[in-house]
């Protein structure tokens, strides 16, 4: 199988998984139902993803791929870390408020086992937040400062950026925001974070 064929099949599986998830919820979204909807074999899904939880971890990672790539490039490159964070912020917010992430979170809210929520955390926040923490540390170091608790700093930044926007999308209280709104929100979060950071970062 060529990479193009593999990517095409992965895209069909992802599309089918979201459709089955929307119709049946996480509990009813069996690997067999997803395999049939994607015209793939059940054996292929188990071979590629291990189990249903592995499939939804992969879907979350797929959603976060662009954000993760930008963060990795920023951490390995020579660009100003603050500029990298400013560039990533609207991309991250757009991903979190777009339909795939909202569907996953709606289904997780209705999953009494908590399994889908843990899969989303593993494929998303647990991969993105440490990278943001590293970026914040590098930005502080470039200014001759230190961040005592990088993980807390990353959480603060994410809270300022996201606030209650995602939960409002999940419950249907707000529509998909447009690009000007996302960019303005990202700028506001970065400005507020910079002001707060100066209070607790040390020389």
N, CA and C atoms as an extended XYZ file, in Angstrom:
609
Properties=species:S:1:pos:R:3:atomname:S:1:resname:S:1:resid:I:1 pbc="F F F"
N         0.838       -1.196        0.000 N   UNK     1
C         0.000        0.000        0.000 CA  UNK     1
C         0.877        1.251        0.000 C   UNK     1
N         0.616        2.173       -0.925 N   UNK     2
C         1.382        3.409       -0.974 CA  UNK     2
C         0.952        4.338        0.162 C   UNK     2
N         1.795        5.351        0.442 N   UNK     3
C         1.444        6.316        1.492 CA  UNK     3
C         0.157        7.045        1.132 C   UNK     3
N        -0.017        7.348       -0.156 N   UNK     4
C        -1.232        8.033       -0.596 CA  UNK     4
C        -2.462        7.175       -0.315 C   UNK     4
N        -2.363        5.876       -0.620 N   UNK     5
C        -3.478        4.962       -0.355 CA  UNK     5
C        -3.744        4.850        1.147 C   UNK     5
N        -2.666        4.799        1.928 N   UNK     6
C        -2.806        4.695        3.380 CA  UNK     6
C        -3.492        5.942        3.939 C   UNK     6
N        -3.043        7.114        3.475 N   UNK     7
C        -3.628        8.374        3.956 CA  UNK     7
C        -5.095        8.486        3.558 C   UNK     7
N        -5.400        8.029        2.348 N   UNK     8
C        -6.791        8.076        1.885 CA  UNK     8
C        -7.668        7.162        2.739 C   UNK     8
N        -7.164        5.987        3.053 N   UNK     9
C        -7.939        5.058        3.884 CA  UNK     9
C        -8.098        5.608        5.298 C   UNK     9
N        -7.048        6.219        5.828 N   UNK    10
C        -7.150        6.826        7.152 CA  UNK    10
C        -8.200        7.933        7.171 C   UNK    10
N        -8.244        8.717        6.100 N   UNK    11
C        -9.233        9.793        6.010 CA  UNK    11
C       -10.649        9.229        5.984 C   UNK    11
N       -10.846        8.138        5.246 N   UNK    12
C       -12.180        7.515        5.191 CA  UNK    12
C       -12.577        6.935        6.539 C   UNK    12
N       -11.606        6.343        7.229 N   UNK    13
C       -11.890        5.785        8.557 CA  UNK    13
C       -12.253        6.906        9.523 C   UNK    13
N       -11.514        8.011        9.470 N   UNK    14
C       -11.805        9.141       10.357 CA  UNK    14
C       -13.201        9.693       10.089 C   UNK    14
N       -13.532        9.878        8.819 N   UNK    15
C       -14.858       10.399        8.461 CA  UNK    15
C       -15.955        9.464        8.944 C   UNK    15
N       -15.745        8.172        8.758 N   UNK    16
C       -16.735        7.188        9.202 CA  UNK    16
C       -16.853        7.169       10.721 C   UNK    16
N       -15.716        7.270       11.410 N   UNK    17
C       -15.735        7.239       12.876 CA  UNK    17
C       -16.528        8.410       13.433 C   UNK    17
N       -16.356        9.591       12.849 N   UNK    18
C       -17.117       10.757       13.314 CA  UNK    18
C       -18.608       10.576       13.039 C   UNK    18
N       -18.931       10.017       11.881 N   UNK    19
C       -20.344        9.814       11.544 CA  UNK    19
C       -20.995        8.817       12.498 C   UNK    19
N       -20.314        7.719       12.779 N   UNK    20
C       -20.849        6.707       13.694 CA  UNK    20
C       -20.930        7.274       15.111 C   UNK    20
N       -19.928        8.042       15.501 N   UNK    21
C       -19.923        8.653       16.822 CA  UNK    21
C       -21.109        9.603       16.997 C   UNK    21
N       -21.376       10.400       15.964 N   UNK    22
C       -22.486       11.352       16.034 CA  UNK    22
C       -23.829       10.627       16.128 C   UNK    22
N       -23.929        9.496       15.458 N   UNK    23
C       -25.200        8.760       15.424 CA  UNK    23
C       -25.412        7.911       16.669 C   UNK    23
N       -24.350        7.248       17.149 N   UNK    24
C       -24.517        6.225       18.178 CA  UNK    24
C       -23.846        6.542       19.507 C   UNK    24
N       -23.075        7.632       19.561 N   UNK    25
C       -22.330        7.906       20.774 CA  UNK    25
C       -21.138        6.984       20.903 C   UNK    25
N       -20.284        7.258       21.902 N   UNK    26
C       -19.068        6.463       22.031 CA  UNK    26
C       -19.373        5.007       22.373 C   UNK    26
N       -20.340        4.785       23.248 N   UNK    27
C       -20.673        3.425       23.638 CA  UNK    27
C       -21.134        2.566       22.476 C   UNK    27
N       -21.863        3.175       21.541 N   UNK    28
C       -22.387        2.426       20.407 CA  UNK    28
C       -21.495        2.433       19.184 C   UNK    28
N       -20.395        3.182       19.266 N   UNK    29
C       -19.490        3.287       18.103 CA  UNK    29
C       -18.503        2.130       18.108 C   UNK    29
N       -18.971        0.968       17.663 N   UNK    30
C       -18.104       -0.208       17.661 CA  UNK    30
C       -17.107       -0.145       16.508 C   UNK    30
N       -16.025       -0.872       16.665 N   UNK    31
C       -15.027       -0.944       15.593 CA  UNK    31
C       -15.644       -1.543       14.331 C   UNK    31
N       -16.544       -2.525       14.509 N   UNK    32
C       -17.183       -3.147       13.360 CA  UNK    32
C       -18.049       -2.140       12.598 C   UNK    32
N       -18.811       -1.323       13.331 N   UNK    33
C       -19.661       -0.324       12.683 CA  UNK    33
C       -18.817        0.695       11.931 C   UNK    33
N       -17.696        1.103       12.516 N   UNK    34
C       -16.806        2.063       11.855 CA  UNK    34
C       -16.153        1.431       10.637 C   UNK    34
N       -15.760        0.163       10.766 N   UNK    35
C       -15.154       -0.549        9.629 CA  UNK    35
C       -16.136       -0.632        8.467 C   UNK    35
N       -17.370       -0.972        8.756 N   UNK    36
C       -18.369       -1.078        7.689 CA  UNK    36
C       -18.638        0.277        7.045 C   UNK    36
N       -18.727        1.327        7.860 N   UNK    37
C       -19.017        2.656        7.337 CA  UNK    37
C       -17.873        3.187        6.485 C   UNK    37
N       -16.662        2.760        6.782 N   UNK    38
C       -15.488        3.241        6.038 CA  UNK    38
C       -15.081        2.306        4.910 C   UNK    38
N       -15.806        1.182        4.778 N   UNK    39
C       -15.488        0.166        3.766 CA  UNK    39
C       -14.071       -0.392        3.968 C   UNK    39
N       -13.697       -0.514        5.229 N   UNK    40
C       -12.424       -1.143        5.590 CA  UNK    40
C       -12.744       -2.404        6.375 C   UNK    40
N       -11.777       -3.280        6.512 N   UNK    41
C       -12.016       -4.506        7.272 CA  UNK    41
C       -11.856       -4.226        8.762 C   UNK    41
N       -12.583       -4.994        9.553 N   UNK    42
C       -12.449       -4.887       11.001 CA  UNK    42
C       -11.016       -5.196       11.416 C   UNK    42
N       -10.393       -6.143       10.719 N   UNK    43
C        -9.020       -6.527       11.024 CA  UNK    43
C        -8.063       -5.362       10.808 C   UNK    43
N        -8.310       -4.562        9.764 N   UNK    44
C        -7.457       -3.407        9.492 CA  UNK    44
C        -7.519       -2.406       10.639 C   UNK    44
N        -8.732       -2.130       11.133 N   UNK    45
C        -8.868       -1.176       12.230 CA  UNK    45
C        -8.134       -1.659       13.475 C   UNK    45
N        -8.278       -2.932       13.801 N   UNK    46
C        -7.594       -3.441       14.990 CA  UNK    46
C        -6.078       -3.472       14.784 C   UNK    46
N        -5.642       -3.764       13.571 N   UNK    47
C        -4.198       -3.803       13.294 CA  UNK    47
C        -3.593       -2.402       13.376 C   UNK    47
N        -4.315       -1.398       12.880 N   UNK    48
C        -3.788       -0.035       12.863 CA  UNK    48
C        -3.908        0.671       14.209 C   UNK    48
N        -5.008        0.429       14.916 N   UNK    49
C        -5.289        1.236       16.102 CA  UNK    49
C        -5.298        0.452       17.415 C   UNK    49
N        -5.277       -0.853       17.349 N   UNK    50
C        -5.262       -1.671       18.559 CA  UNK    50
C        -6.646       -1.940       19.111 C   UNK    50
N        -7.406       -0.891       19.375 N   UNK    51
C        -8.768       -1.032       19.873 CA  UNK    51
C        -9.496        0.286       19.643 C   UNK    51
N       -10.733        0.364       20.110 N   UNK    52
C       -11.543        1.566       19.866 CA  UNK    52
C       -10.918        2.796       20.514 C   UNK    52
N       -10.440        2.636       21.726 N   UNK    53
C        -9.802        3.777       22.392 CA  UNK    53
C        -8.604        4.269       21.590 C   UNK    53
N        -7.810        3.330       21.070 N   UNK    54
C        -6.655        3.699       20.253 CA  UNK    54
C        -7.060        4.451       19.004 C   UNK    54
N        -8.185        4.070       18.418 N   UNK    55
C        -8.691        4.765       17.233 CA  UNK    55
C        -9.022        6.215       17.558 C   UNK    55
N        -9.679        6.443       18.695 N   UNK    56
C       -10.079        7.813       19.028 CA  UNK    56
C        -8.907        8.644       19.543 C   UNK    56
N        -7.908        8.008       20.131 N   UNK    57
C        -6.662        8.722       20.426 CA  UNK    57
C        -6.036        9.194       19.122 C   UNK    57
N        -6.029        8.311       18.104 N   UNK    58
C        -5.458        8.656       16.803 CA  UNK    58
C        -6.238        9.784       16.138 C   UNK    58
N        -7.562        9.769       16.269 N   UNK    59
C        -8.364       10.847       15.698 CA  UNK    59
C        -8.027       12.182       16.349 C   UNK    59
N        -7.858       12.174       17.671 N   UNK    60
C        -7.513       13.404       18.370 CA  UNK    60
C        -6.139       13.891       17.953 C   UNK    60
N        -5.192       12.983       17.836 N   UNK    61
C        -3.852       13.364       17.376 CA  UNK    61
C        -3.907       13.921       15.956 C   UNK    61
N        -4.745       13.341       15.140 N   UNK    62
C        -4.899       13.812       13.758 CA  UNK    62
C        -5.414       15.257       13.758 C   UNK    62
N        -6.388       15.548       14.629 N   UNK    63
C        -6.909       16.907       14.732 CA  UNK    63
C        -5.822       17.891       15.156 C   UNK    63
N        -4.974       17.442       16.084 N   UNK    64
C        -3.966       18.335       16.668 CA  UNK    64
C        -2.663       18.355       15.874 C   UNK    64
N        -2.612       17.662       14.747 N   UNK    65
C        -1.343       17.497       14.028 CA  UNK    65
C        -0.729       18.829       13.616 C   UNK    65
N        -1.549       19.732       13.072 N   UNK    66
C        -1.005       21.004       12.602 CA  UNK    66
C        -0.435       21.824       13.773 C   UNK    66
N        -1.147       21.838       14.888 N   UNK    67
C        -0.672       22.557       16.075 CA  UNK    67
C         0.633       21.947       16.559 C   UNK    67
N         0.660       20.637       16.661 N   UNK    68
C         1.858       19.941       17.137 CA  UNK    68
C         3.049       20.214       16.213 C   UNK    68
N         2.800       20.222       14.914 N   UNK    69
C         3.887       20.468       13.958 CA  UNK    69
C         4.469       21.869       14.126 C   UNK    69
N         3.589       22.865       14.283 N   UNK    70
C         4.068       24.235       14.475 CA  UNK    70
C         4.867       24.367       15.768 C   UNK    70
N         4.397       23.719       16.827 N   UNK    71
C         5.117       23.780       18.095 CA  UNK    71
C         6.477       23.099       17.989 C   UNK    71
N         6.523       21.946       17.348 N   UNK    72
C         7.790       21.227       17.205 CA  UNK    72
C         8.779       22.026       16.367 C   UNK    72
N         8.283       22.649       15.303 N   UNK    73
C         9.159       23.482       14.475 CA  UNK    73
C         9.686       24.671       15.276 C   UNK    73
N         8.819       25.237       16.118 N   UNK    74
C         9.246       26.356       16.942 CA  UNK    74
C        10.262       25.960       17.989 C   UNK    74
N        10.126       24.757       18.532 N   UNK    75
C        11.035       24.294       19.578 CA  UNK    75
C        12.381       23.857       19.020 C   UNK    75
N        12.427       23.470       17.748 N   UNK    76
C        13.686       23.016       17.156 CA  UNK    76
C        14.336       24.084       16.277 C   UNK    76
N        13.592       25.152       15.969 N   UNK    77
C        14.115       26.191       15.091 CA  UNK    77
C        14.721       27.358       15.848 C   UNK    77
N        14.930       28.431       15.127 N   UNK    78
C        15.581       29.612       15.704 CA  UNK    78
C        14.640       30.812       15.784 C   UNK    78
N        13.361       30.605       15.492 N   UNK    79
C        12.410       31.710       15.562 CA  UNK    79
C        12.208       32.152       17.010 C   UNK    79
N        11.843       33.416       17.181 N   UNK    80
C        11.526       33.963       18.493 CA  UNK    80
C        10.391       33.144       19.118 C   UNK    80
N        10.607       32.553       20.299 N   UNK    81
C         9.562       31.720       20.922 CA  UNK    81
C         8.241       32.462       21.114 C   UNK    81
N         8.287       33.738       21.450 N   UNK    82
C         7.047       34.485       21.633 CA  UNK    82
C         6.302       34.624       20.311 C   UNK    82
N         7.041       34.786       19.224 N   UNK    83
C         6.412       34.856       17.900 CA  UNK    83
C         5.783       33.514       17.544 C   UNK    83
N         6.467       32.426       17.877 N   UNK    84
C         5.923       31.089       17.609 CA  UNK    84
C         4.615       30.904       18.377 C   UNK    84
N         4.608       31.294       19.656 N   UNK    85
C         3.406       31.157       20.471 CA  UNK    85
C         2.265       32.000       19.903 C   UNK    85
N         2.592       33.186       19.421 N   UNK    86
C         1.576       34.058       18.821 CA  UNK    86
C         1.021       33.452       17.536 C   UNK    86
N         1.863       32.772       16.787 N   UNK    87
C         1.410       32.137       15.542 CA  UNK    87
C         0.571       30.896       15.815 C   UNK    87
N         0.942       30.164       16.875 N   UNK    88
C         0.253       28.912       17.182 CA  UNK    88
C        -1.113       29.155       17.824 C   UNK    88
N        -1.227       30.214       18.621 N   UNK    89
C        -2.441       30.439       19.414 CA  UNK    89
C        -3.721       30.409       18.583 C   UNK    89
N        -3.835       31.162       17.476 N   UNK    90
C        -5.086       31.096       16.707 CA  UNK    90
C        -5.305       29.752       16.021 C   UNK    90
N        -4.225       29.070       15.661 N   UNK    91
C        -4.348       27.746       15.041 CA  UNK    91
C        -4.909       26.759       16.057 C   UNK    91
N        -4.382       26.820       17.273 N   UNK    92
C        -4.858       25.954       18.347 CA  UNK    92
C        -6.316       26.224       18.680 C   UNK    92
N        -6.674       27.497       18.801 N   UNK    93
C        -8.050       27.841       19.152 CA  UNK    93
C        -9.017       27.412       18.056 C   UNK    93
N        -8.628       27.599       16.812 N   UNK    94
C        -9.471       27.169       15.689 CA  UNK    94
C        -9.712       25.670       15.739 C   UNK    94
N        -8.658       24.905       15.998 N   UNK    95
C        -8.788       23.448       16.072 CA  UNK    95
C        -9.729       23.028       17.196 C   UNK    95
N        -9.598       23.674       18.351 N   UNK    96
C       -10.404       23.290       19.510 CA  UNK    96
C       -11.874       23.646       19.360 C   UNK    96
N       -12.162       24.638       18.513 N   UNK    97
C       -13.546       25.084       18.347 CA  UNK    97
C       -14.179       24.562       17.068 C   UNK    97
N       -13.426       23.825       16.266 N   UNK    98
C       -13.956       23.300       15.011 CA  UNK    98
C       -14.789       22.039       15.273 C   UNK    98
N       -15.560       21.654       14.274 N   UNK    99
C       -16.544       20.581       14.447 CA  UNK    99
C       -15.970       19.254       14.942 C   UNK    99
N       -14.830       18.764       14.419 N   UNK   100
C       -14.337       17.469       14.906 CA  UNK   100
C       -14.074       17.451       16.416 C   UNK   100
N       -13.394       18.489       16.925 N   UNK   101
C       -13.109       18.532       18.360 CA  UNK   101
C       -14.392       18.668       19.170 C   UNK   101
N       -15.342       19.436       18.656 N   UNK   102
C       -16.599       19.621       19.385 CA  UNK   102
C       -17.386       18.313       19.432 C   UNK   102
N       -17.417       17.581       18.316 N   UNK   103
C       -18.112       16.294       18.296 CA  UNK   103
C       -17.480       15.320       19.282 C   UNK   103
N       -16.162       15.262       19.321 N   UNK   104
C       -15.482       14.385       20.261 CA  UNK   104
C       -15.835       14.749       21.700 C   UNK   104
N       -15.835       16.033       22.006 N   UNK   105
C       -16.120       16.463       23.379 CA  UNK   105
C       -17.582       16.268       23.745 C   UNK   105
N       -18.498       16.460       22.800 N   UNK   106
C       -19.907       16.185       23.083 CA  UNK   106
C       -20.099       14.711       23.408 C   UNK   106
N       -19.465       13.852       22.615 N   UNK   107
C       -19.595       12.418       22.850 CA  UNK   107
C       -18.949       12.033       24.177 C   UNK   107
N       -17.811       12.672       24.504 N   UNK   108
C       -17.134       12.368       25.771 CA  UNK   108
C       -18.001       12.757       26.958 C   UNK   108
N       -18.733       13.873       26.823 N   UNK   109
C       -19.610       14.317       27.906 CA  UNK   109
C       -20.725       13.303       28.159 C   UNK   109
N       -21.102       12.559       27.135 N   UNK   110
C       -22.166       11.571       27.271 CA  UNK   110
C       -21.663       10.160       27.484 C   UNK   110
N       -20.364       10.003       27.692 N   UNK   111
C       -19.777        8.677       27.884 CA  UNK   111
C       -19.557        8.427       29.376 C   UNK   111
N       -20.412        7.643       30.014 N   UNK   112
C       -20.285        7.445       31.473 CA  UNK   112
C       -19.012        6.722       31.881 C   UNK   112
N       -18.380        6.010       30.954 N   UNK   113
C       -17.158        5.285       31.305 CA  UNK   113
C       -15.955        6.216       31.446 C   UNK   113
N       -16.024        7.403       30.826 N   UNK   114
C       -14.899        8.325       30.854 CA  UNK   114
C       -13.778        7.951       29.907 C   UNK   114
N       -13.956        6.844       29.181 N   UNK   115
C       -12.884        6.352       28.317 CA  UNK   115
C       -12.575        7.322       27.182 C   UNK   115
N       -13.609        7.880       26.556 N   UNK   116
C       -13.371        8.786       25.445 CA  UNK   116
C       -12.688       10.058       25.939 C   UNK   116
N       -13.089       10.565       27.088 N   UNK   117
C       -12.432       11.748       27.642 CA  UNK   117
C       -10.950       11.521       27.868 C   UNK   117
N       -10.608       10.339       28.373 N   UNK   118
C        -9.192       10.015       28.590 CA  UNK   118
C        -8.450        9.889       27.268 C   UNK   118
N        -9.120        9.355       26.247 N   UNK   119
C        -8.495        9.238       24.923 CA  UNK   119
C        -8.231       10.613       24.330 C   UNK   119
N        -9.192       11.529       24.485 N   UNK   120
C        -9.027       12.893       23.978 CA  UNK   120
C        -7.864       13.583       24.686 C   UNK   120
N        -7.789       13.405       26.007 N   UNK   121
C        -6.694       14.020       26.765 CA  UNK   121
C        -5.346       13.469       26.321 C   UNK   121
N        -5.284       12.164       26.088 N   UNK   122
C        -4.019       11.542       25.691 CA  UNK   122
C        -3.566       12.023       24.321 C   UNK   122
N        -4.490       12.086       23.383 N   UNK   123
C        -4.126       12.469       22.022 CA  UNK   123
C        -4.011       13.966       21.818 C   UNK   123
N        -4.556       14.756       22.764 N   UNK   124
C        -4.573       16.200       22.594 CA  UNK   124
C        -3.758       16.939       23.634 C   UNK   124
N        -4.394       17.249       24.754 N   UNK   125
C        -3.757       18.110       25.757 CA  UNK   125
C        -2.430       17.556       26.264 C   UNK   125
N        -2.345       16.245       26.479 N   UNK   126
C        -1.117       15.676       27.027 CA  UNK   126
C         0.051       15.780       26.053 C   UNK   126
N        -0.230       16.010       24.784 N   UNK   127
C         0.832       16.207       23.807 CA  UNK   127
C         1.098       17.691       23.545 C   UNK   127
N         0.055       18.502       23.605 N   UNK   128
C         0.190       19.922       23.279 CA  UNK   128
C         0.685       20.741       24.463 C   UNK   128
N         0.113       20.535       25.654 N   UNK   129
C         0.453       21.371       26.814 CA  UNK   129
C         1.945       21.330       27.171 C   UNK   129
N         2.615       20.162       27.192 N   UNK   130
C         4.055       20.163       27.505 CA  UNK   130
C         4.882       20.941       26.481 C   UNK   130
N         4.473       20.915       25.234 N   UNK   131
C         5.190       21.676       24.213 CA  UNK   131
C         5.017       23.179       24.439 C   UNK   131
N         3.807       23.585       24.800 N   UNK   132
C         3.571       24.996       25.108 CA  UNK   132
C         4.383       25.410       26.322 C   UNK   132
N         4.459       24.543       27.328 N   UNK   133
C         5.268       24.844       28.513 CA  UNK   133
C         6.727       25.050       28.125 C   UNK   133
N         7.254       24.190       27.269 N   UNK   134
C         8.643       24.329       26.817 CA  UNK   134
C         8.837       25.644       26.070 C   UNK   134
N         7.878       26.011       25.264 N   UNK   135
C         7.961       27.251       24.498 CA  UNK   135
C         7.946       28.466       25.427 C   UNK   135
N         7.103       28.419       26.457 N   UNK   136
C         7.040       29.510       27.432 CA  UNK   136
C         8.368       29.644       28.164 C   UNK   136
N         8.982       28.521       28.533 N   UNK   137
C        10.285       28.549       29.197 CA  UNK   137
C        11.326       29.199       28.299 C   UNK   137
N        11.322       28.834       27.021 N   UNK   138
C        12.301       29.404       26.089 CA  UNK   138
C        12.072       30.893       25.879 C   UNK   138
N        10.814       31.289       25.829 N   UNK   139
C        10.504       32.709       25.678 CA  UNK   139
C        11.001       33.494       26.884 C   UNK   139
N        10.821       32.928       28.075 N   UNK   140
C        11.291       33.596       29.291 CA  UNK   140
C        12.813       33.661       29.319 C   UNK   140
N        13.466       32.576       28.951 N   UNK   141
C        14.923       32.544       28.943 CA  UNK   141
C        15.502       33.562       27.973 C   UNK   141
N        14.809       33.774       26.856 N   UNK   142
C        15.274       34.765       25.877 CA  UNK   142
C        15.238       36.178       26.449 C   UNK   142
N        14.428       36.378       27.496 N   UNK   143
C        14.322       37.678       28.154 CA  UNK   143
C        15.104       37.706       29.469 C   UNK   143
N        15.904       36.672       29.693 N   UNK   144
C        16.682       36.611       30.913 CA  UNK   144
C        15.853       36.301       32.142 C   UNK   144
N        14.720       35.619       31.960 N   UNK   145
C        13.813       35.307       33.061 CA  UNK   145
C        13.675       33.785       33.195 C   UNK   145
N        13.102       33.368       34.322 N   UNK   146
C        12.830       31.958       34.565 CA  UNK   146
C        11.354       31.775       34.912 C   UNK   146
N        10.817       30.633       34.535 N   UNK   147
C         9.434       30.287       34.856 CA  UNK   147
C         9.465       29.205       35.927 C   UNK   147
N         9.049       29.518       37.152 N   UNK   148
C         9.144       28.533       38.244 CA  UNK   148
C         8.357       27.253       37.990 C   UNK   148
N         7.159       27.381       37.429 N   UNK   149
C         6.306       26.210       37.205 CA  UNK   149
C         5.778       26.236       35.766 C   UNK   149
N         6.542       25.682       34.835 N   UNK   150
C         6.151       25.740       33.419 CA  UNK   150
C         4.785       25.134       33.130 C   UNK   150
N         4.444       24.018       33.818 N   UNK   151
C         3.154       23.372       33.555 CA  UNK   151
C         1.999       24.275       33.980 C   UNK   151
N         2.170       24.966       35.104 N   UNK   152
C         1.137       25.896       35.563 CA  UNK   152
C         1.019       27.060       34.587 C   UNK   152
N         2.161       27.524       34.078 N   UNK   153
C         2.151       28.618       33.107 CA  UNK   153
C         1.417       28.211       31.837 C   UNK   153
N         1.645       26.991       31.368 N   UNK   154
C         0.967       26.512       30.157 CA  UNK   154
C        -0.534       26.416       30.390 C   UNK   154
N        -0.929       25.929       31.566 N   UNK   155
C        -2.354       25.840       31.898 CA  UNK   155
C        -2.984       27.230       31.933 C   UNK   155
N        -2.279       28.182       32.513 N   UNK   156
C        -2.787       29.558       32.564 CA  UNK   156
C        -2.979       30.109       31.158 C   UNK   156
N        -2.002       29.898       30.300 N   UNK   157
C        -2.121       30.391       28.929 CA  UNK   157
C        -3.313       29.754       28.221 C   UNK   157
N        -3.470       28.447       28.355 N   UNK   158
C        -4.582       27.752       27.705 CA  UNK   158
C        -5.921       28.236       28.244 C   UNK   158
N        -5.984       28.483       29.549 N   UNK   159
C        -7.227       28.987       30.128 CA  UNK   159
C        -7.575       30.372       29.596 C   UNK   159
N        -6.580       31.221       29.456 N   UNK   160
C        -6.814       32.562       28.914 CA  UNK   160
C        -7.254       32.488       27.455 C   UNK   160
N        -6.674       31.557       26.712 N   UNK   161
C        -6.992       31.435       25.288 CA  UNK   161
C        -8.376       30.834       25.068 C   UNK   161
N        -8.681       29.771       25.776 N   UNK   162
C        -9.900       29.009       25.502 CA  UNK   162
C       -11.076       29.480       26.350 C   UNK   162
N       -10.811       29.742       27.636 N   UNK   163
C       -11.889       30.146       28.536 CA  UNK   163
C       -13.036       29.149       28.499 C   UNK   163
N       -14.260       29.664       28.341 N   UNK   164
C       -15.429       28.783       28.257 CA  UNK   164
C       -15.913       28.609       26.824 C   UNK   164
N       -15.071       29.002       25.859 N   UNK   165
C       -15.503       28.962       24.461 CA  UNK   165
C       -15.812       27.545       23.999 C   UNK   165
N       -14.954       26.587       24.360 N   UNK   166
C       -15.185       25.229       23.880 CA  UNK   166
C       -16.434       24.621       24.498 C   UNK   166
N       -16.630       24.831       25.789 N   UNK   167
C       -17.823       24.263       26.411 CA  UNK   167
C       -19.079       24.921       25.845 C   UNK   167
N       -19.017       26.203       25.518 N   UNK   168
C       -20.172       26.866       24.907 CA  UNK   168
C       -20.459       26.295       23.526 C   UNK   168
N       -19.412       25.932       22.787 N   UNK   169
C       -19.613       25.273       21.501 CA  UNK   169
C       -20.213       23.878       21.718 C   UNK   169
N       -19.708       23.174       22.716 N   UNK   170
C       -20.183       21.813       22.976 CA  UNK   170
C       -21.676       21.797       23.290 C   UNK   170
N       -22.148       22.760       24.073 N   UNK   171
C       -23.565       22.779       24.455 CA  UNK   171
C       -24.426       23.535       23.454 C   UNK   171
N       -23.840       24.018       22.364 N   UNK   172
C       -24.612       24.689       21.324 CA  UNK   172
C       -24.981       26.123       21.630 C   UNK   172
N       -24.275       26.737       22.587 N   UNK   173
C       -24.590       28.114       22.969 CA  UNK   173
C       -23.949       29.146       22.057 C   UNK   173
N       -23.017       28.709       21.217 N   UNK   174
C       -22.373       29.627       20.289 CA  UNK   174
C       -21.990       28.877       19.019 C   UNK   174
N       -21.922       29.603       17.921 N   UNK   175
C       -21.574       29.004       16.632 CA  UNK   175
C       -20.058       28.979       16.454 C   UNK   175
N       -19.619       28.379       15.357 N   UNK   176
C       -18.194       28.375       15.035 CA  UNK   176
C       -17.737       29.821       14.858 C   UNK   176
N       -16.743       30.279       15.619 N   UNK   177
C       -16.297       31.666       15.485 CA  UNK   177
C       -15.566       31.900       14.171 C   UNK   177
N       -15.649       33.120       13.671 N   UNK   178
C       -14.945       33.418       12.427 CA  UNK   178
C       -13.482       33.765       12.719 C   UNK   178
N       -12.716       33.900       11.658 N   UNK   179
C       -11.271       34.119       11.810 CA  UNK   179
C       -10.944       35.414       12.553 C   UNK   179
N       -11.613       36.545       12.256 N   UNK   180
C       -11.296       37.767       13.015 CA  UNK   180
C       -11.504       37.606       14.519 C   UNK   180
N       -12.566       36.888       14.902 N   UNK   181
C       -12.812       36.659       16.327 CA  UNK   181
C       -11.683       35.833       16.936 C   UNK   181
N       -11.291       34.774       16.255 N   UNK   182
C       -10.230       33.898       16.770 CA  UNK   182
C        -8.924       34.661       16.911 C   UNK   182
N        -8.586       35.448       15.912 N   UNK   183
C        -7.326       36.192       15.966 CA  UNK   183
C        -7.347       37.241       17.069 C   UNK   183
N        -8.503       37.916       17.248 N   UNK   184
C        -8.618       38.904       18.320 CA  UNK   184
C        -8.507       38.227       19.684 C   UNK   184
N        -9.163       37.085       19.833 N   UNK   185
C        -9.117       36.343       21.098 CA  UNK   185
C        -7.686       35.912       21.404 C   UNK   185
N        -6.964       35.453       20.395 N   UNK   186
C        -5.580       35.024       20.600 CA  UNK   186
C        -4.718       36.204       21.049 C   UNK   186
N        -4.898       37.357       20.424 N   UNK   187
C        -4.122       38.539       20.819 CA  UNK   187
C        -4.428       38.935       22.265 C   UNK   187
N        -5.702       38.900       22.636 N   UNK   188
C        -6.088       39.247       24.002 CA  UNK   188
C        -5.460       38.289       25.009 C   UNK   188
N        -5.480       36.991       24.675 N   UNK   189
C        -4.897       35.994       25.580 CA  UNK   189
C        -3.393       36.199       25.729 C   UNK   189
N        -2.716       36.487       24.635 N   UNK   190
C        -1.268       36.695       24.674 CA  UNK   190
C        -0.911       37.939       25.481 C   UNK   190
N        -1.697       39.000       25.317 N   UNK   191
C        -1.448       40.237       26.068 CA  UNK   191
C        -1.657       40.017       27.558 C   UNK   191
N        -2.763       39.354       27.917 N   UNK   192
C        -3.042       39.082       29.327 CA  UNK   192
C        -1.986       38.157       29.922 C   UNK   192
N        -1.563       37.161       29.156 N   UNK   193
C        -0.566       36.221       29.651 CA  UNK   193
C         0.770       36.920       29.883 C   UNK   193
N         1.154       37.794       28.958 N   UNK   194
C         2.418       38.517       29.113 CA  UNK   194
C         2.410       39.367       30.380 C   UNK   194
N         1.277       40.025       30.662 N   UNK   195
C         1.181       40.850       31.859 CA  UNK   195
C         1.277       40.006       33.129 C   UNK   195
N         0.606       38.864       33.136 N   UNK   196
C         0.643       37.995       34.304 CA  UNK   196
C         2.009       37.328       34.459 C   UNK   196
N         2.591       36.960       33.352 N   UNK   197
C         3.894       36.281       33.392 CA  UNK   197
C         4.940       37.163       34.065 C   UNK   197
N         4.891       38.455       33.819 N   UNK   198
C         5.874       39.352       34.406 CA  UNK   198
C         5.754       39.415       35.926 C   UNK   198
N         4.604       39.021       36.451 N   UNK   199
C         4.396       39.053       37.903 CA  UNK   199
C         5.061       37.877       38.605 C   UNK   199
N         5.115       36.701       37.931 N   UNK   200
C         5.633       35.536       38.632 CA  UNK   200
C         6.912       34.929       38.014 C   UNK   200
N         7.342       35.424       36.868 N   UNK   201
C         8.623       34.938       36.343 CA  UNK   201
C         9.740       35.628       37.134 C   UNK   201
N        10.875       34.954       37.257 N   UNK   202
C        11.976       35.457       38.070 CA  UNK   202
C        13.228       35.654       37.229 C   UNK   202
N        14.091       36.489       37.711 N   UNK   203
C        15.335       36.759       36.995 CA  UNK   203
C        16.325       35.624       37.203 C   UNK   203
